[in-house]
Amino acid sequence: METLSIRLKIGDREYPMKVKTEDEAKIRHAGKLINEKIKRYREEFGLDDKQDLLAMVAFDCMIESMEQDKINAEDSELAHSKVMQINEQLRSLL
């Protein structure tokens, strides 16, 4: 497991990190998405306070995560239901 030392700029600050080589692109992409959300909120609401902007981005990310969790739970329930239905059909054939 090889690690890289990188510096990720979020907002106006740089954060030094040690990341797995295979995770570098994903982490840099996450930083880019955060910066894009910061920029969008700055333009949309005319905010300059970094703490307010980061709080709004964190809140937005949490809402997205909660929505994705709900979708995943629904998909899991649907898959479970289909597997149970297939099992019943197989049992009736045996």
N, C-alpha and C positions, 0 to 999 in steps of 0.2 A: 504494500500500500504506500505509494509514493505521494508526498505532499508538496504543494507549491506555496510559496509566500506571495500573496497578492495584496494590492491596495484597492479597495472598492470605494468609490466616491458616491456618497448618498447625500443629496442636498448640497451643502457647501462643505461637508466634512469628508475626510478620507479615513477609512477604517482598515487597518492591517489585519489580514486573516491568513490562516494556514488552512488550505483546502486540499482535498484529494484531487489528484490530477483529473480523474474522470468527472469530477463535479464542477470543475472550473467554469466551463461554458454555462452550465445551469445557474451557478451563483452570479456570474456576470450578467446573465439575462435577467435574473430576479432584480438585481440592482438597477438595471436599465428600466424595467417596468415600474419600480418604485419612483425613480426620477421622473418618468413620464407622468405618473399620477400626481406627483408634487407639482410639476409644471402645469398640469391641467387644473388642479385646484387653485393654484396661484392666479392663473388667468381667469378662471371662472368666477372666483369669489373675491379677487383683488387682495388676497392675503399676502403678507410678507413675513409674518412670524413663523419661524421654522418649526417651533414646537407645535403650533396649531396645525400647520400643514402636515407634519408627521403624524399627529394624532388623527387627522382626517383620513390619511392614507391607511393607517393601522385599522381604523374603524371600517373603512371600505374593504380592506383585505379580509377582515373577520367576517363581514357580511357575505362576501364571496365564498369564503371557506364554509360557512354554515349552509349556504345554499347548495354547495357541491356535496357536503355531507348528506343533506336531505336527498339529493338526487341519487347518490351512491346507495343510501339505505333503501330507497324505492326500487332501484335496479336490483339490489341484492334480494329483496323480498320477491320481486317478480321472477328472478332466476330460480330461487328456492321453490316457488310455487310451480314453475314449469318442470323442474326436476322431479318434484313429488308427483305431478301429473303423469310424467313419462314412466316413473317407477310403478304407478298404479296400472298403467296400460301394459307394461311388461309383465307384471304379476298376473294380470288377467289372461295373458297369452300363454303363460306357463301352466 
